[in-house]
Amino acid sequence: NAGVMQNPRHLVRRRGQEARLRCSPMKGHSHVYWYRQLPEEGLKFMVYLQKENIIDESGMPKERFSAEFPKEGPSILRIQQVVRGDSAAYFCASSPLPGVAANEQFFGPGTRLTVL
Amino acid sequence: KNEVEQSPQNLTAQEGEFITINCSYSVGISALHWLQQHPGGGIVSLFMLSSGKKKHGRLIATINIQEKHSSLHITASHPRDSAVYICAVTNTGNQFYFGTGTSLTVIP
């Protein structure tokens, strides 16, 4: 059973471009969480999704950021018109049951986004 | 002030030493998590607990709900334990808060 997969592992974008980060949860997991780790800072929750639903997006910046988890395929975190401040490690985690606190989350290896 | 505070920020230990990392939080919680992040960035969930104590190998996690405090202990530390240890809590509204981590280096 493969773990949580994220791709790409490293992504370089120029200011103003779009970044698309993908997360494939563990098999049988239907709940996905995205976190951001800025340089020299701790992890911050961004968004919690279930298949075809956003459950909690309270940690997402209001502009330029969006997330989806379609019925088929990976979860996508999309950042439009990237700026240097978006440079960070973006981690995805998945769990089999609903609710952030209900059970253990399994983390992916992260995508390191660098904005030039 | 952060909702989750960890101490110490950095810790260096000799191989074999007993290690304690502390976590205090200021919100009502549903659960507390201890995570391990290795150089290179991968994150592993070590424990999730809402009361009492859990043990896994040489790792022990305890939580005191009344005092809003948790500790992570490592017995017989080893260089491969070198990593950043992160405390995180989920509050009753399912908001997730992270500490800034404790960087542990175990010297052979």
Interface residues (C-beta under 8 A of the other chain):
Chain A: Y33 Y35 E41 G42 L43 K44 F45 Y48 D56 S58 G59 A89 F91 A93 G99 V100 A101 N103 E104 Q105 F106 F107 P109 G110 R112
Chain B: I29 S30 A31 H33 L35 G41 G42 I43 V44 S45 M48 S50 I86 A88 T90 N94 Q95 F96 Y97 F98 G99 T100 G101
